[in-house]
Amino acid sequence: MSHHYVTEADASSPYTLPNIWVAQFTAHEVAEGMEDEIRQYSRMPQHRLASMNSTVRERMLEVIISDLEIRGGFMWCVCFPGCLPDSEWNGPFPTYAEALADAREQLAED
């Protein structure tokens, strides 16, 4: 994981901190963060014990990964060093550079 500035001008300012956090996630980690899908799949009869049984939960996550064709990759969020993320994770992107470019593009518009 690493922190970046939205623009290079921010990097040279003594009054700003890096505010983009880029990290790599596995497909399993991406699926674990998909709360709506987990809620939907856990209502299915074959996954109804997913909240109480780790084996059932793992099988459910494998089904989610397979059904939604989830791939791991690089994701970004907004935060300050030493702080928790201030936004949802965005991505995944196939490369680190693509994730960082998307973050800078999205945040430059704000």
Steps between C-alpha positions, in 0.01 A plus 500: 500500500620846426384856530497755218400860439220593260733732308874557487438858620356353821816295546720809501282694747608489864134534604356186343515130578460206262133415470477207256560149627566226241507133602491158338214261584435136418170393344401361841566836670303685231204263551513543878452874454186461288242541777191510277597182316587321826161597642326375184689169483465431873121493454531199269418168669842347432675797667259574785759405764776719353486744791556219752721250317832598342498201263160599360615862475812400305290292259260793459789737421634252243157495334486882498848516343400246237153643423614862477837414342683703762870545453754637740686815421595844618247725671511856633325705766528844655670533839782663690808315630429335831124539457224268389372537141254785446336337198402169349766301317489552122604233252644248453739605224746266328804716578619734772546781245140469377363518854707810579406667170129436564527641852670814380247542220201454732637727772619772262138547390391583857 
